[in-house]
Amino acid sequence: DYLRDRLLLGRRTGRVHLQLDRLAGSRARAARLLLRGLHYGIVDEADSVLVDEARTPLIISGGDQHSRLGERDIYHTALSVAGRLEPGRDYLVEERERAIRLTEAGEVRVSDLTHDLAGVWAGRMRREELVRQALTAQHLFERDQHYLVHEGKVQIIDEYTGRLMADRSWERGLHQLIEVKEGVQVTQQTVPLARISYQRFFRRYLKLAGMTGTAREVAGELASVYGLAVVSVPTNRHLIRRNLGDHVYPSVAAKWDPVIERIRELHQSGRPVLVGTRFVGTSEDLSRRLTAAGLPHQVLNARQDREEAEIIAQAGQPGRITVATNMAGRGTDIRLAPGVAALGGLHVIATERHEARRIDRQLFGRCGRQGDPGSYEAMVSLEDELIKTHRGKGWRWLAAKMGRSGLPAPGWVRRFFFWRAQRAAERLYSRMRRDLLKHDTYLETALAFSGRGE
């Protein structure tokens, strides 16, 4: 709404201009504004909104009236060319930055493969950008992990909440390349009409406040970017939640049998269990394993968003097994049925560590609420996404050694490998948010001659 108002007002945003507009009656711009102003903002789950989502700018887009004919053929060609490139020689996958970089040999190879093609392929920068985006669609974006194919459309999954973002799309042709990759109808490419970063948008409120259960790790960023101090509020009732520690396995395959057995043990004791997974595909794979083991359960991910309230309402019943993505990891209140507290309350199992410790704490915080008993543990592996993407030296050697010995990893593995990987991810994303804010500020000042940046 804010960006729509900026498009409506254009460069004439002063009070005098608006007063003069009112003389035009019902057609005045002021009568068509959506917002009355940014006066007081109260942000629920403040760290999610002000920090996690701040890695991506707010963009309002419109259809490209000058879109090229035969765009689907262009995307098909880009994917075909990308498929003929050799990893390591023609391009490098930078997993931490989630980026693809063409090597000099790759640039020459792309030129050779598109030598006989005309149009967009004639320009070096345009063809290399198309192939880079095609490689990104092939290697960095996975179905049921970063997006779903739902009702014949590619829909983005919010990595922090696990929910579908049906009204959003990736830019610069990436969304269309993924649509071609998945064989669904290709939507029209959009062009940005206005943009602003989350940081600059929320700093425009005259007064800003928020609340969250996990602000401690980002207190410094909230203070430096938004000028917000973090104040801890004691829990309403004494916290008796128990941490049962981490169990680290050498591989993903070695992890699932112990997870199933642990769920079976808790189910037989009558305690409800919430099993957290990072991705839709992982939750559905675990669901198949539970079915094969004869364990009744419910799955909550982006495919079951309409049944969310009902699934959560039943998650605290005796012996209930709920497998969920981050949809059940933040702001969800699971009420215990009568008699469950006497059994030990809800037990939470994390099958992967997230890239931010705050998100882990949100998942574990589903148990032991309002003075209720509860417990949690993590059952992870050295092949999990976190370690593969933000790994340190020695993890492959340790995984191989653990695989040969068949013994669980010692406690220092969790403290060293997983803690270090999470810290590396947090520093990386903090730098990305800082760079985005600098870039946004630069655009506002560098393009000031043409009006406001947004």
Phi, psi and chi 1 to 4 in degrees:
 res  aa     phi    psi   chi1   chi2   chi3   chi4
   1 ASP       -  -39.0  -72.3  -14.8      -      -
   2 TYR   -62.7  -44.6  174.6   80.1      -      -
   3 LEU   -68.8  -35.5  -69.4  177.6      -      -
   4 ARG   -62.2  -40.2  -71.9 -170.3  179.7   98.7
   5 ASP   -64.5  -37.5  -75.3  -11.1      -      -
   6 ARG   -65.8  -38.5  -56.5  -52.4  -59.5  176.1
   7 LEU   -65.0  -38.5  -70.1  172.0      -      -
   8 LEU   -67.7  -43.6  174.8   64.6      -      -
   9 LEU   -77.1  -29.9  -67.8  172.5      -      -
  10 GLY    62.9 -137.0      -      -      -      -
  11 ARG   -91.0  -11.1  -64.0  164.0   62.6 -179.1
  12 ARG   -97.2   82.6  -63.3  179.4  -62.5  165.1
  13 THR  -111.2   -0.1   59.6      -      -      -
  14 GLY   -70.3  160.6      -      -      -      -
  15 ARG   -62.8  -36.4  179.3  174.4  -64.3 -178.9
  16 VAL   -64.0  -43.0  173.8      -      -      -
  17 HIS   -59.9  -43.6  -74.4  111.4      -      -
  18 LEU   -67.1  -37.4  -67.0  175.6      -      -
  19 GLN   -63.9  -41.2  -64.3 -103.3   -4.5      -
  20 LEU   -66.5  -36.9  -69.9  172.1      -      -
  21 ASP   -61.4  -35.1  -81.1  -13.2      -      -
  22 ARG   -62.7  -24.6  -72.6 -169.7  177.4   93.7
  23 LEU   -66.2  -16.9  -62.4  176.8      -      -
  24 ALA   -80.1   -2.8      -      -      -      -
  25 GLY    81.0 -140.8      -      -      -      -
  26 SER   -67.4  -18.7   60.7      -      -      -
  27 ARG   -87.1    1.7  -63.2 -178.1   61.2 -171.5
  28 ALA   -63.0  145.9      -      -      -      -
  29 ARG   -60.5  -36.4  -69.5 -177.7  -57.0  159.3
  30 ALA   -59.8  -31.2      -      -      -      -
  31 ALA   -76.2  -15.5      -      -      -      -
  32 ARG  -102.0    3.9  -70.7 -179.7  -75.8  153.6
  33 LEU   -71.5  145.4  -68.4  175.7      -      -
  34 LEU   -90.7  -31.5  -61.0  169.8      -      -
  35 LEU  -111.2  149.0  -62.5  177.0      -      -
  36 ARG   -90.0   -4.4  -65.7  179.5  -64.4  168.0
  37 GLY   132.1  162.0      -      -      -      -
  38 LEU  -100.0   87.5  -55.9 -179.9      -      -
  39 HIS   -95.7  -64.7  -61.0  -67.4      -      -
  40 TYR  -133.5  121.6 -153.9  123.9      -      -
  41 GLY  -112.5  127.2      -      -      -      -
  42 ILE  -115.3  115.1  -57.1  176.6      -      -
  43 VAL  -105.0  117.2 -174.2      -      -      -
  44 ASP   -79.7  146.8 -170.1   22.4      -      -
  45 GLU    49.0   58.8  -57.8  -65.7   -8.3      -
  46 ALA   -60.4  -36.1      -      -      -      -
  47 ASP   -68.5  -32.5   63.0  -40.9      -      -
  48 SER   -66.7  -44.7  176.4      -      -      -
  49 VAL   -77.7  -48.9  176.3      -      -      -
  50 LEU   -81.4  -20.3  -59.9  179.6      -      -
  51 VAL  -116.4  -60.8  176.4      -      -      -
  52 ASP   -63.0  -49.1  -67.3  -26.9      -      -
  53 GLU   -74.7  -11.4  -66.6 -169.5   31.6      -
  54 ALA   -74.8   -1.9      -      -      -      -
  55 ARG   -72.2  -19.1  -79.8  169.4   49.8 -165.9
  56 THR  -120.1  129.8  -53.3      -      -      -
  57 PRO   -71.6  157.0   26.3  -34.1      -      -
  58 LEU   -77.5  123.8  -70.2  156.9      -      -
  59 ILE  -131.3  133.8  -61.3  175.8      -      -
  60 ILE  -110.4  128.7 -173.2  168.7      -      -
  61 SER  -121.3  162.4  -56.8      -      -      -
  62 GLY  -137.7  167.8      -      -      -      -
  63 GLY   -64.0  143.8      -      -      -      -
  64 ASP   -85.7  107.8 -173.8   -1.8      -      -
  65 GLN   -69.1  -16.9  -62.9  178.3  -10.8      -
  66 HIS  -109.0   25.3  -55.5  -71.3      -      -
  67 SER   -62.9  146.3   58.7      -      -      -
  68 ARG   -76.3  146.9  -63.3  178.5  -67.6  -90.6
  69 LEU   -71.3  148.8  -66.5  174.3      -      -
  70 GLY    68.9   31.9      -      -      -      -
  71 GLU   -62.3  -36.7  -84.1 -165.3  -20.1      -
  72 ARG   -59.9  -40.1 -172.9 -179.5 -178.0   93.0
  73 ASP   -63.5  -36.6  -66.6  -24.7      -      -
  74 ILE   -64.4  -43.7  -67.5  173.9      -      -
  75 TYR   -66.9  -39.5  -61.8  134.7      -      -
  76 HIS   -59.6  -44.7  -92.5  -64.2      -      -
  77 THR   -63.7  -42.3  -57.6      -      -      -
  78 ALA   -60.2  -44.1      -      -      -      -
  79 LEU   -66.5  -36.4  -70.8  168.0      -      -
  80 SER   -65.6  -44.1  174.9      -      -      -
  81 VAL   -64.3  -43.5  170.3      -      -      -
  82 ALA   -61.3  -36.4      -      -      -      -
  83 GLY   -68.8  -17.7      -      -      -      -
  84 ARG   -95.4   -0.4  -62.5  171.4   67.5 -179.8
  85 LEU   -87.5  150.4  -59.9 -178.2      -      -
  86 GLU  -102.3  122.6 -174.9  177.2  -33.0      -
  87 PRO   -63.1  143.6   21.2  -31.0      -      -
  88 GLY    89.0  -37.3      -      -      -      -
  89 ARG   -97.7  -49.0 -171.9 -165.7   70.5  178.7
  90 ASP   -93.3  -25.8  -62.5  -32.2      -      -
  91 TYR  -153.4  157.6   64.5   90.7      -      -
  92 LEU  -121.5  136.8  -59.2  174.6      -      -
  93 VAL   -97.8  114.6  179.4      -      -      -
  94 GLU   -98.6   92.4  -62.1  174.2  -15.0      -
  95 GLU   -65.0  -39.1  -67.9 -178.7  -12.8      -
  96 ARG   -62.7  -43.6  -70.1 -171.8   60.6 -171.8
  97 GLU   -87.3   -3.6  -74.9   75.2   18.2      -
  98 ARG    51.3   59.3  -69.4 -169.1   55.9   75.8
  99 ALA  -143.2  156.2      -      -      -      -
 100 ILE  -115.7  134.9  -60.4  -76.0      -      -
 101 ARG  -124.4  124.7 -178.6  165.8   60.6   85.7
 102 LEU   -77.7  135.6  -73.7  174.9      -      -
 103 THR   -83.7  174.2   63.2      -      -      -
 104 GLU   -62.1  -39.8  -69.6 -174.0    7.5      -
 105 ALA   -64.3  -36.9      -      -      -      -
 106 GLY   -66.7  -39.1      -      -      -      -
 107 GLU   -63.1  -40.9  -67.3  172.7   -1.5      -
 108 VAL   -66.1  -40.7  172.3      -      -      -
 109 ARG   -64.0  -41.5  178.0   68.9  170.7  154.3
 110 VAL   -63.2  -41.2  170.0      -      -      -
 111 SER   -61.7  -41.4  177.1      -      -      -
 112 ASP   -66.6  -42.3  -68.2  -18.5      -      -
 113 LEU   -69.8  -23.8  -68.5  172.4      -      -
 114 THR  -111.4   16.4   59.1      -      -      -
 115 HIS   -59.8  -37.8  177.8   72.6      -      -
 116 ASP   -89.6    2.1  -63.3  -30.9      -      -
 117 LEU   -95.4  144.7  -58.5  177.1      -      -
 118 ALA  -106.1 -169.7      -      -      -      -
 119 GLY    70.4 -130.2      -      -      -      -
 120 VAL   -62.6  -23.3   68.6      -      -      -
 121 TRP   -78.4   -8.1  -60.8  103.6      -      -
 122 ALA   -75.8  -27.2      -      -      -      -
 123 GLY   -90.3  130.9      -      -      -      -
 124 ARG   -61.6  -48.7 -178.4 -179.6   67.7   84.4
 125 MET   -65.2  -39.1  -66.7 -177.8   65.7      -
 126 ARG   -69.1  -42.1  -73.1 -179.7  -66.1  175.5
 127 ARG   -70.0  -37.3   66.9  171.1  173.9 -105.0
 128 GLU   -68.4  -36.4  -70.9  177.0    4.7      -
 129 GLU   -65.2  -42.2  172.1   67.5    9.6      -
 130 LEU   -61.4  -44.0  -90.9  170.0      -      -
 131 VAL   -69.0  -38.8  172.9      -      -      -
 132 ARG   -60.4  -43.0 -102.7 -166.0  -52.4  -90.8
 133 GLN   -66.6  -36.4  -70.5  -71.4   70.2      -
 134 ALA   -65.2  -41.2      -      -      -      -
 135 LEU   -64.1  -37.9  -71.5  166.7      -      -
 136 THR   -62.5  -44.6  -60.1      -      -      -
 137 ALA   -62.7  -35.1      -      -      -      -
 138 GLN   -78.8  -37.9  -72.1  178.6  -29.7      -
 139 HIS  -111.1  -20.6  -60.1  -71.0      -      -
 140 LEU  -112.1   -9.1  -64.8 -179.4      -      -
 141 PHE  -124.8  115.3  -73.1   83.6      -      -
 142 GLU  -109.0  139.3  -60.7  -68.5  -24.8      -
 143 ARG   -64.6  143.1 -176.6  171.3  178.8  168.4
 144 ASP    65.5   10.9  -64.5  -19.9      -      -
 145 GLN  -124.4  -54.1  179.2  172.8  -27.6      -
 146 HIS  -102.3  -18.7  -57.8  102.7      -      -
 147 TYR  -156.2  161.5   62.4   89.9      -      -
 148 LEU  -116.8  150.2  -78.3 -177.8      -      -
 149 VAL   -97.5  104.5  176.7      -      -      -
 150 HIS  -128.2  123.1 -176.4   62.8      -      -
 151 GLU    55.4   41.0  -62.6  178.1  -10.7      -
 152 GLY    73.1   16.2      -      -      -      -
 153 LYS  -130.7  150.8  -61.3  177.6 -178.6  177.8
 154 VAL   -85.3  117.8  169.9      -      -      -
 155 GLN  -121.3  131.3  -61.9 -169.2    4.6      -
 156 ILE   -74.0  139.8  -60.0  173.5      -      -
 157 ILE  -100.5  127.0  -59.7  174.1      -      -
 158 ASP   -69.0  118.3 -172.3  -32.9      -      -
 159 GLU   -68.0  -19.8   62.6 -179.3  -57.8      -
 160 TYR   -92.3  -32.7  -62.7  108.7      -      -
 161 THR  -108.3  -14.5   66.0      -      -      -
 162 GLY    75.8    7.3      -      -      -      -
 163 ARG   -98.0  158.6  -57.6  177.2 -170.7  -82.0
 164 LEU   -76.1  141.1  -72.7  178.1      -      -
 165 MET  -114.1   79.6  -60.9 -170.6  -68.0      -
 166 ALA   -65.6  -24.4      -      -      -      -
 167 ASP   -95.7   10.0   58.3  -20.6      -      -
 168 ARG  -115.7  155.3  -62.6 -167.5 -173.1 -177.8
 169 SER  -147.0  155.2   61.3      -      -      -
 170 TRP   -76.5  153.2  -70.2  -65.6      -      -
 171 GLU   -98.5  176.5   60.3  179.3  -16.6      -
 172 ARG    56.1   36.2  -62.7 -171.4  -54.6  177.6
 173 GLY    83.9   -5.0      -      -      -      -
 174 LEU   -63.8  -40.9  176.9   59.7      -      -
 175 HIS   -62.6  -42.4 -159.2   90.3      -      -
 176 GLN   -67.8  -35.8  -72.5   69.7   31.3      -
 177 LEU   -64.7  -38.6  -77.5  161.2      -      -
 178 ILE   -68.8  -35.5  -67.2  176.3      -      -
 179 GLU   -62.7  -42.5  -72.0  172.1  -28.2      -
 180 VAL   -65.8  -41.7  171.9      -      -      -
 181 LYS   -57.6  -38.5  166.5 -173.5  162.9 -176.4
 182 GLU   -91.0   -4.4  -64.8  -64.8  -17.2      -
 183 GLY    73.0   28.4      -      -      -      -
 184 VAL  -104.9  174.0  -58.5      -      -      -
 185 GLN   -63.7  134.8 -177.7  176.9   -4.1      -
 186 VAL   -85.3  125.4  178.6      -      -      -
 187 THR   -82.7  165.0   57.2      -      -      -
 188 GLN   -72.5  135.6 -177.1 -177.6   16.3      -
 189 GLN   -67.7  138.8 -174.2  172.7  -17.9      -
 190 THR  -104.4  160.5   58.4      -      -      -
 191 VAL  -121.5  141.0  -67.7      -      -      -
 192 PRO   -65.0  131.3  -17.3   30.5      -      -
 193 LEU  -100.8  -33.2  -59.2  177.3      -      -
 194 ALA  -157.5  152.6      -      -      -      -
 195 ARG  -152.0  154.0   60.8  168.5  -82.2  160.9
 196 ILE  -160.2  146.7 -171.5  172.0      -      -
 197 SER   -78.5  155.0   65.8      -      -      -
 198 TYR   -56.5  -40.4  -89.7   66.8      -      -
 199 GLN   -61.1  -48.6  -66.2   95.5  -36.7      -
 200 ARG   -70.0  -34.1  -76.0 -176.2   57.1 -136.3
 201 PHE   -64.1  -51.1  170.4   72.2      -      -
 202 PHE   -71.2  -24.3  -79.0  103.8      -      -
 203 ARG   -72.3   -9.4  -68.6 -161.9  -55.8 -167.8
 204 ARG   -84.3  -11.0  -63.4 -164.3  168.8 -157.2
 205 TYR   -68.3  139.7  -82.4   89.4      -      -
 206 LEU   -65.2  -39.0  -61.5  178.5      -      -
 207 LYS  -132.3  137.4  -61.5  -73.0 -175.7 -180.0
 208 LEU  -138.0  134.2 -176.5   64.0      -      -
 209 ALA  -148.7  171.1      -      -      -      -
 210 GLY  -170.7  179.1      -      -      -      -
 211 MET  -148.5  149.9   65.2 -143.1   73.6      -
 212 THR  -168.9  158.0  176.3      -      -      -
 213 GLY   -88.2   -3.6      -      -      -      -
 214 THR  -138.2   66.9   48.4      -      -      -
 215 ALA  -106.9  -10.2      -      -      -      -
 216 ARG   -59.0  -44.2 -176.4  173.5   62.3 -130.3
 217 GLU   -69.3  -22.5  -66.7   91.0  -20.6      -
 218 VAL  -115.2   21.8  -71.3      -      -      -
 219 ALA   -59.1  -39.5      -      -      -      -
 220 GLY   -63.6  -42.4      -      -      -      -
 221 GLU   -68.9  -39.3 -175.1  168.7  -18.1      -
 222 LEU   -62.7  -34.9  -68.8  171.6      -      -
 223 ALA   -73.8  -45.3      -      -      -      -
 224 SER   -74.1  -35.2   62.8      -      -      -
 225 VAL   -88.6  -45.2  174.7      -      -      -
 226 TYR  -108.5   -6.8  -58.1   98.8      -      -
 227 GLY    68.8   28.7      -      -      -      -
 228 LEU  -105.2  127.1  -64.0  175.2      -      -
 229 ALA   -84.2  148.3      -      -      -      -
 230 VAL  -102.8  124.9  173.1      -      -      -
 231 VAL  -117.6  126.2  177.9      -      -      -
 232 SER   -84.2  133.3  -64.1      -      -      -
 233 VAL  -108.6  126.9  179.4      -      -      -
 234 PRO   -61.1  152.5  -19.5   30.6      -      -
 235 THR   -65.7  151.3   55.5      -      -      -
 236 ASN   -62.4  -39.9 -178.9   39.0      -      -
 237 ARG  -129.6  159.1  -64.5  174.9 -178.5  170.2
 238 HIS   -60.2  134.3 -177.2   61.6      -      -
 239 LEU   -83.6  124.0 -171.8   68.0      -      -
 240 ILE  -122.4   20.5   56.9  173.9      -      -
 241 ARG   -64.7  137.7 -178.7 -171.5  -56.2  128.2
 242 ARG  -110.5  134.3  -66.8 -176.3  -60.8  127.7
 243 ASN   -97.3  117.3  177.5    6.6      -      -
 244 LEU   -95.0    8.3  -57.5 -175.0      -      -
 245 GLY    84.5 -171.7      -      -      -      -
 246 ASP  -112.1  145.5  -73.2   31.2      -      -
 247 HIS  -120.0  117.4  -50.2  -83.8      -      -
 248 VAL  -108.9  130.6 -178.4      -      -      -
 249 TYR  -116.7  156.1  -58.7   91.9      -      -
 250 PRO   -69.9  -27.8   22.8  -32.7      -      -
 251 SER  -145.5  164.1   65.0      -      -      -
 252 VAL   -62.1  -41.4  172.5      -      -      -
 253 ALA   -61.4  -36.9      -      -      -      -
 254 ALA   -74.9  -12.7      -      -      -      -
 255 LYS   -83.5  -34.3  172.5  176.6   68.7  175.8
 256 TRP   -72.2  -36.6  -70.6  121.5      -      -
 257 ASP   -61.8  -46.7  -75.3  -15.7      -      -
 258 PRO   -61.6  -35.2  -23.7   33.2      -      -
 259 VAL   -62.5  -46.2  168.1      -      -      -
 260 ILE   -60.9  -43.7  -62.4  -65.0      -      -
 261 GLU   -66.5  -37.0  -71.9  -52.7  -51.3      -
 262 ARG   -66.3  -41.8 -179.0   61.5  171.6  146.6
 263 ILE   -63.3  -42.4  -65.7  171.8      -      -
 264 ARG   -60.5  -44.2 -173.5 -166.8  -56.0  -81.9
 265 GLU   -60.0  -45.6  174.6 -170.9  -17.2      -
 266 LEU   -68.9  -39.0  -68.5  159.7      -      -
 267 HIS   -62.4  -41.7  174.1   68.6      -      -
 268 GLN   -69.4  -26.1  -69.8  174.5  -12.7      -
 269 SER   -78.7   -9.5   72.0      -      -      -
 270 GLY    92.5   -1.6      -      -      -      -
 271 ARG   -81.3  140.2  -68.5 -176.8   64.1 -176.3
 272 PRO   -72.1  147.4   24.9  -31.1      -      -
 273 VAL  -128.2  133.0 -173.8      -      -      -
 274 LEU  -112.7  119.8  173.0   64.4      -      -
 275 VAL  -107.8  118.2 -172.7      -      -      -
 276 GLY   -95.4  132.4      -      -      -      -
 277 THR  -125.7  157.5   64.1      -      -      -
 278 ARG   -83.9  -31.0  -76.4 -172.0   62.8 -176.4
 279 PHE  -127.2  156.0  -52.2  116.5      -      -
 280 VAL   -60.3  -45.9  170.7      -      -      -
 281 GLY   -60.4  -38.9      -      -      -      -
 282 THR   -66.2  -41.4  -50.1      -      -      -
 283 SER   -63.2  -37.9   68.2      -      -      -
 284 GLU   -75.3  -32.8  -66.8  176.5  -16.7      -
 285 ASP   -65.5  -44.0  178.2   55.5      -      -
 286 LEU   -63.7  -37.0  178.0   55.8      -      -
 287 SER   -60.6  -41.7  174.1      -      -      -
 288 ARG   -64.4  -38.3  -72.5 -171.4  -72.0  -90.9
 289 ARG   -67.2  -40.1  -66.3  173.4 -175.1  -89.9
 290 LEU   -65.9  -39.6  -71.8  169.1      -      -
 291 THR   -62.2  -43.8  -59.9      -      -      -
 292 ALA   -63.6  -29.5      -      -      -      -
 293 ALA   -85.6   -1.0      -      -      -      -
 294 GLY    75.1   26.9      -      -      -      -
 295 LEU  -104.3  115.2  -68.3  170.1      -      -
 296 PRO   -69.5  141.4   25.3  -32.7      -      -
 297 HIS  -159.7  170.1   61.4  -79.2      -      -
 298 GLN  -122.0  144.5  -69.8  -75.2  -29.1      -
 299 VAL  -113.4  133.9  177.4      -      -      -
 300 LEU  -126.5  107.3  176.1   60.0      -      -
 301 ASN  -144.4 -166.6   58.0   38.1      -      -
 302 ALA   -63.0  -20.2      -      -      -      -
 303 ARG   -76.6  -25.0  -63.5 -168.7 -156.9  -84.1
 304 GLN  -106.3   28.4  -70.3   82.4   27.0      -
 305 ASP   -62.0  -26.7   55.5  -11.9      -      -
 306 ARG   -74.9  -25.3  -65.6  178.7 -178.3  176.0
 307 GLU   -96.5   10.6  -63.6   85.7   28.8      -
 308 GLU   -56.5  -50.2  177.7 -178.5    0.0      -
 309 ALA   -59.8  -41.6      -      -      -      -
 310 GLU   -68.4  -41.0 -178.3 -179.9   -9.2      -
 311 ILE   -64.8  -43.5  -66.5  172.8      -      -
 312 ILE   -66.1  -37.5  -68.4  -60.9      -      -
 313 ALA   -62.7  -28.8      -      -      -      -
 314 GLN   -95.5   -6.3  -61.1  -64.3  -39.3      -
 315 ALA   -68.2  -18.0      -      -      -      -
 316 GLY   -98.2   10.1      -      -      -      -
 317 GLN   -76.6  154.0  -63.7  -65.3  -43.2      -
 318 PRO   -57.0  131.7  -23.0   32.8      -      -
 319 GLY    71.4    5.9      -      -      -      -
 320 ARG   -73.7  135.2  177.4   73.3   62.4  164.0
 321 ILE  -113.5  121.2  -58.7  171.0      -      -
 322 THR  -122.5  122.1  -53.8      -      -      -
 323 VAL  -103.5  122.3  178.0      -      -      -
 324 ALA  -142.0  150.3      -      -      -      -
 325 THR   -83.6 -162.3   58.7      -      -      -
 326 ASN   -65.6   -4.8  -73.1  -15.8      -      -
 327 MET   -58.7  -28.6  -73.0  179.4   66.9      -
 328 ALA  -103.0   13.9      -      -      -      -
 329 GLY  -104.7   -2.3      -      -      -      -
 330 ARG  -148.6  127.1 -178.5 -177.5  -75.6  -86.5
 331 GLY    71.6   13.4      -      -      -      -
 332 THR  -101.2  127.4  -57.5      -      -      -
 333 ASP  -106.4  107.2 -166.4   13.0      -      -
 334 ILE   -95.2  111.1  -63.0  176.0      -      -
 335 ARG   -84.2  135.0  -57.2  -67.3 -179.9   89.2
 336 LEU   -81.3  137.1  -60.5 -177.3      -      -
 337 ALA   -73.5  159.7      -      -      -      -
 338 PRO   -55.7  133.7  -25.5   34.4      -      -
 339 GLY    91.6  -16.8      -      -      -      -
 340 VAL   -71.0  -36.6  169.6      -      -      -
 341 ALA   -59.8  -37.1      -      -      -      -
 342 ALA   -66.7  -23.0      -      -      -      -
 343 LEU   -84.9  -10.6  -61.9  172.9      -      -
 344 GLY   122.1   -4.5      -      -      -      -
 345 GLY    79.4 -168.8      -      -      -      -
 346 LEU   -71.7  140.3  177.7   69.0      -      -
 347 HIS  -115.4  132.9 -176.4   77.2      -      -
 348 VAL  -112.0  131.4  176.7      -      -      -
 349 ILE  -118.5  121.9  -60.8  174.6      -      -
 350 ALA   -95.3  122.1      -      -      -      -
 351 THR   -91.2   -4.4   59.1      -      -      -
 352 GLU  -153.2  148.9  -78.1 -168.2   60.6      -
 353 ARG   -85.1  142.6  -74.6  -78.1  179.1  174.8
 354 HIS   -87.3  171.5  -67.7   82.7      -      -
 355 GLU   -74.9  -15.0  -69.6  175.7  -37.6      -
 356 ALA  -124.0  132.8      -      -      -      -
 357 ARG   -61.2  -27.8  -69.8  166.5  -67.0  168.2
 358 ARG   -61.1  -37.7  -67.5  174.7  -66.5  106.6
 359 ILE   -71.0  -35.4  -56.6  176.8      -      -
 360 ASP   -60.3  -45.2  -72.6  -22.2      -      -
 361 ARG   -65.6  -32.7  -68.0 -154.1  -68.8  125.4
 362 GLN   -63.8  -42.5  -73.7  -76.8   -6.9      -
 363 LEU   -63.9  -48.2  173.5   62.5      -      -
 364 PHE   -64.8  -26.1  -62.5  143.8      -      -
 365 GLY   -72.9   -0.3      -      -      -      -
 366 ARG   -73.9  -18.8  -63.0  -43.9   97.0 -159.9
 367 CYS  -107.1  164.1   67.4      -      -      -
 368 GLY    63.0   39.4      -      -      -      -
 369 ARG   -93.5  146.0  -59.8  170.0   68.3   81.7
 370 GLN    52.6   41.9  -68.5  -67.4  -29.2      -
 371 GLY    80.9    0.4      -      -      -      -
 372 ASP   -72.0  153.4  -73.9  -25.5      -      -
 373 PRO   -72.0  158.0   27.6  -34.0      -      -
 374 GLY   178.2  164.2      -      -      -      -
 375 SER  -149.6  161.9   56.2      -      -      -
 376 TYR  -150.9  158.4   64.5   91.7      -      -
 377 GLU  -157.0  162.6   62.3 -172.8  -42.5      -
 378 ALA  -117.3  134.5      -      -      -      -
 379 MET  -122.5   99.2  -56.6 -176.8   74.5      -
 380 VAL  -125.8  172.4  -63.8      -      -      -
 381 SER  -136.3  163.1   83.8      -      -      -
 382 LEU   -78.2    1.8  -69.2  174.3      -      -
 383 GLU  -108.0    8.8  -70.5 -178.2  -10.3      -
 384 ASP   -65.4  159.6  -72.6  -12.9      -      -
 385 GLU   -55.3  -40.0 -170.8   79.2   12.4      -
 386 LEU   -59.3  -47.1  171.1   69.4      -      -
 387 ILE   -71.6  -40.7  -61.8  -62.7      -      -
 388 LYS   -62.7  -36.8  -71.8 -163.3  -61.8 -177.2
 389 THR   -84.6  -40.5  -55.4      -      -      -
 390 HIS  -118.5   37.8  -56.6  -79.7      -      -
 391 ARG   -70.1  155.7   56.0 -176.0  174.6  -95.6
 392 GLY  -106.9 -177.3      -      -      -      -
 393 LYS   -72.1  142.9  -64.8  180.0  179.4  178.7
 394 GLY    96.5   -5.0      -      -      -      -
 395 TRP   -70.9  -36.0   73.3  -80.6      -      -
 396 ARG   -66.1  -41.7  -70.1 -173.4 -174.9  -84.0
 397 TRP   -61.8  -43.7  169.8   83.9      -      -
 398 LEU   -66.2  -41.0 -179.7   61.9      -      -
 399 ALA   -61.7  -42.2      -      -      -      -
 400 ALA   -65.7  -41.3      -      -      -      -
 401 LYS   -65.6  -41.3 -176.5  175.7 -179.6 -180.0
 402 MET   -65.4  -38.8  -74.2  174.1   58.9      -
 403 GLY   -63.2  -36.4      -      -      -      -
 404 ARG   -73.6  -38.1  -71.8 -166.7  -61.7  -92.0
 405 SER   -79.0  -29.7   68.4      -      -      -
 406 GLY    73.3    8.7      -      -      -      -
 407 LEU   -96.7  151.7  -62.0  173.9      -      -
 408 PRO   -67.7  157.0   23.1  -32.5      -      -
 409 ALA   -72.8  146.5      -      -      -      -
 410 PRO   -68.3  166.0   22.6  -32.0      -      -
 411 GLY   -62.3  -29.0      -      -      -      -
 412 TRP   -68.0  -19.6   62.3  -94.1      -      -
 413 VAL   -62.1  -46.7  170.6      -      -      -
 414 ARG   -59.7  -46.7  156.4   76.2 -178.7  100.9
 415 ARG   -68.1  -34.0  -67.2 -172.1  -66.1  -87.6
 416 PHE   -87.8  -59.8 -176.6   74.0      -      -
 417 PHE   -73.3  -51.9  -79.3   93.7      -      -
 418 PHE   -72.8  -42.7  -73.4   84.6      -      -
 419 TRP   -62.6  -42.2 -177.7   85.9      -      -
 420 ARG   -67.7  -38.4 -168.3  166.6   74.6  168.9
 421 ALA   -64.9  -41.1      -      -      -      -
 422 GLN   -65.9  -40.9  -73.8 -178.8  -48.9      -
 423 ARG   -63.0  -40.4  -72.8  -70.1  -63.5  147.9
 424 ALA   -63.2  -42.6      -      -      -      -
 425 ALA   -65.1  -42.6      -      -      -      -
 426 GLU   -63.5  -41.4  -70.7  168.0   -9.9      -
 427 ARG   -66.0  -40.3  -74.5 -165.5  -63.2  -92.6
 428 LEU   -61.3  -48.7  171.4   65.3      -      -
 429 TYR   -71.1  -30.9  -64.7  143.1      -      -
 430 SER   -63.7  -41.8  177.3      -      -      -
 431 ARG   -65.6  -37.8 -173.8  176.0   72.7 -113.9
 432 MET   -63.9  -41.2  -69.7  170.9   64.6      -
 433 ARG   -66.0  -40.1  -68.1 -171.4  -66.7  -92.1
 434 ARG   -64.8  -42.2 -173.9  171.2   61.7 -111.4
 435 ASP   -65.8  -37.6  -68.7  -14.8      -      -
 436 LEU   -62.9  -43.1  173.8   62.9      -      -
 437 LEU   -64.2  -42.1  178.8   58.1      -      -
 438 LYS   -62.6  -41.9  -72.2 -179.1  179.5  178.4
 439 HIS   -64.8  -41.0  178.8   67.8      -      -
 440 ASP   -63.6  -42.7 -142.1   31.2      -      -
 441 THR   -65.8  -38.4  -55.0      -      -      -
 442 TYR   -62.5  -43.6  167.4   76.8      -      -
 443 LEU   -61.1  -38.5  -73.0  178.8      -      -
 444 GLU   -65.2  -39.0 -176.7 -177.7   35.8      -
 445 THR   -84.9  -40.8   54.6      -      -      -
 446 ALA   -67.6  -32.8      -      -      -      -
 447 LEU  -102.6   20.0  -56.7  178.5      -      -
 448 ALA   -63.0  -25.5      -      -      -      -
 449 PHE   -64.1  -23.1   65.0   88.0      -      -
 450 SER   -98.9    5.5   63.5      -      -      -
 451 GLY   117.1 -169.7      -      -      -      -
 452 ARG   -68.3  150.9  -66.2 -179.4  178.6  -91.2
 453 GLY   -62.8  -32.5      -      -      -      -
 454 GLU  -109.8      -   72.2  -89.4    8.1      -
